Amino acid sequence: MAADSDPESEVFEITDFTTASEWERFVSRVEEVLNDWKLIGSSAGKLSPEKGEFTSGTWGEKSQDIHFADFKFYISHYFLKQDCEKDDGKDKPEEDAFPLAMQDLLCMNNDFPPRAHCLVRWYGIREFVVISPGANCEAIISESKCNLLLSSISISLANSGSQVPMFVQIQQKWRRMYAGECQGPGVRTDFEMVHLRKVPSQYNHLSGLLDIFKSKIGCTLSPLPPINIAIRFTYILQDWQQHSWPQQPPDFDTLLGGEVGGVEFGKLPFGACEEPISELHLATTWPHLTEGIVVDNDVYSDLDPLQAPHWSVRVRTADNPQCLLGDLLTEFFKLCCRKESAEEILGRGLAEEDGKENSDISSALSKLTEPAGTVPISKLSVSNMVHSARKHIRRHRRIDESPLNTDILNSVLLYLFPDAAVEKSSENSKSKTAQPSACGKAEQDKKSDCNIFLQLKSAPSDSLTYRLALCVCLVNYNHGGLRAVAHLWQEFVLELRYRWENNYLIYGLAGGPPDLRCCLLHQKLQMLNCCIERKRARDEARKVQEGSKGRERRVSGGSHNSAPESATAMTASAPTREVSPGKSWDSWSDSEDEFFECLSDQGEIEGPHPEGEKDGSKSKAEGRLHPYSNMTLLNSTEPLYVPVTQEPAPMTEDLLEEQSEVLAKLGTSAEGTHLRARMQSACLLSDMESFKAANPGCVLEDFVRWYSPRDYVEEEVLDERGNSVVKGELSARMKIPGNMWVEAWETARVTPARRQRRLFDDTKEAEKVLHYLAVQKPADVTRHLLPCILHAAILKLKEEESVEDIPSVRKNIQQAMCQASKLLQPSNLDYKKLEDFINQLMAMETVITRARSLKAKFAVCEGEKREDSEELEKFVSSLLEEPEVVVMGAGQGPAGSIIHRLFINSQRAALLAPLDEDVGRDRKPTGGSNKVPDFPSPAGREVLLRTCVPRPAPYSKALPQRLFCVLMREEFRLAGAFSSDTSFF
């Protein structure tokens, strides 16, 4: 056993010198990453970057985690995406070619890129790798750790043969300090950096920076190769006080003029309440200078910004400036999340008054049913009681307690119901409640608006629902918030009830059944209008009936061939129709089903029998409209008449859903199927009864020939004599046993439409609609109106954008409409996505206000020449789209002159000096000290020095050297790239 244990002890004592240390593992891991990213060898074959490509091109980035012991690093690769040059000679790159990074150090095409990684700006390189401490890791501050990392990347680059520059981030992250290296065949570039808080006085000008550069490259050649110099000074303009306010002042003469951006009802406010452009940065650049051309030292400077050959401008925008339309939408959207009912919002006192109002209505109903009364019936109508209750509420509610000012409320109601301004009589209500015409709108605008409301499922922009959305939104924003909205809604519902009770059509709604393409609230209002139309038709029919009875008594047996106004539910809109001979006025009347028995005996006032009907025992024909295409009944020679029928009941989408649910719950059993068929055939049964009344002696085949001609099959056959005759019979589906049509025909009574039970009980449906509206909470109302208000906001943005002509906003509006149509479709609204969507609309408004602000400042509409105006307009639109815009003509161009004037005005305002328009044109930098300078001292100065000299020895290869200097009020940075010959040193 001892012998067996000895080898184990010997193995334990052996020291394994091949075991890698943590540092070696780290170096190896860096090499692996460089291999994985294929950064090995030369990068020959890539095109030299074009002018401005660092800004306009696409930059790629990929990252990975690596560890040094338990310390986490990120290694990231940044590169400009470029196509490789297709050249036959690319397979034979020069052996001593510089790495791409070294070539980039001298390239002048992309100096001072406006938007790029800081290392790209400082060193002009198009590809590099950065190793930085991981998140929540301490910065690499100690010099030993920095040197360890630098030696690691140096070994990794040497082992892998990579020619991509590699950097390590050192010191605190906010300082943006990097050290790095790039290796090539026989050459190496060291990237070094200096960062101070203050600019040393001896280096506060070009002369001192040149001294640093020369001493660093240490070139001993007697005629020093020329140093290429590029200089950029940046001036910041912050004072915009001398310019017009971005929002027009309110009109204090109008009712709503007290609010900033206040507008009349029906118009959405738009624009910023504060300056959306916070700063203008002017960069004056001297791109190609040499040492002897320009003087810049502690005594004198030639660097006058007006003489700079290159000007470029960027604007800094205010963070989330307050914009009126955005605020309006945000406040409106907040209402959707409220839970309170109208009673809770308006307070207990008002709820009690509501109770009194309800008691008034109930007492009205009870008094109406009393057998005798000394008060006229008109005084006891429900609507009368509603209005007395409303007056009671207003009388007892103190002015200061009213959530909505009475004048504002009246102006809102007049905007919603403009027909209320005219005297409401039964005659003019027919003519003056016509729907609002859109003749003022261009046909194209109408079409585009139609497309928007269909996409968003809102309502037409000339409808009552749309106008109500605007009013609710403005009342919420400007006139009292949630309580005012609850008050307005209560008054709105009361106005609708008044109109229902008094047969006044609701203004601003298209006729016909509810449009299921619109929002539910719009459908409900259309349904109420349908009910009012039916009720008016019945009331008019009663008058016609009473008048006809009087005439019948005076002229006995008179036949009426004139065309009376049809008052049936279906045919209220057909004033001229042919009536068969012998048809009385009375047969055209309609009546509620509860009272049809009370009509006088038809036989007493019926005219002469129609021609051909000689048998007095036959029932009289009733409810005929007109003969049907020269057809006769199968069992007689009587013409087949089209009957006056009832229309199917109009339905809103929620009623349709309820009906479909009820039908689905009946199941698939025989009894359920039969019951479902009976429910669905109510309209069919009504039409059969009307047909039987209009065509005495008819059979089912006659009805099918008119109602469903395809179910009556005709064919030519030979009779006994051999003559060809046409013989018809019911289709196969009509002959199926238990056919619903056959059953319905057998049960159908001979009853004209006016005597039938109504398919559409307008009284009940109207009360259902009014109840539905009355119980809506303000939050429910805002949810109903949300599609309309988003529709209005998009239209407003389109209108404002068309004035400013901003392509990016136009594109975003189109995308917003598609997005909104998806967000507003589901029944359960996604509030988070809707909030994001409203933020997008706010962002578009902000861009438009920025464009407006810039146009005002650059006097786009005031150009003296047409060319100048077009150039300025293009310049302003570029400022909105691009990070930095070149000023054509620099300080002497039209835009440059305006910028110069802006700086002069700002300087004068700052120093409280009198304005002088002519000052500044012929300014000399060395002029008298009492003169106000045109420009402030530059906020930032950047100096870029480049040359190509042999280093470290005079006989070494001439290599690129570069120093980028940043001089700011609280920052001094030198970023140097110094190349050395590693073969001949």
Disulfide bonds with the S-S distance in Angstrom:
none
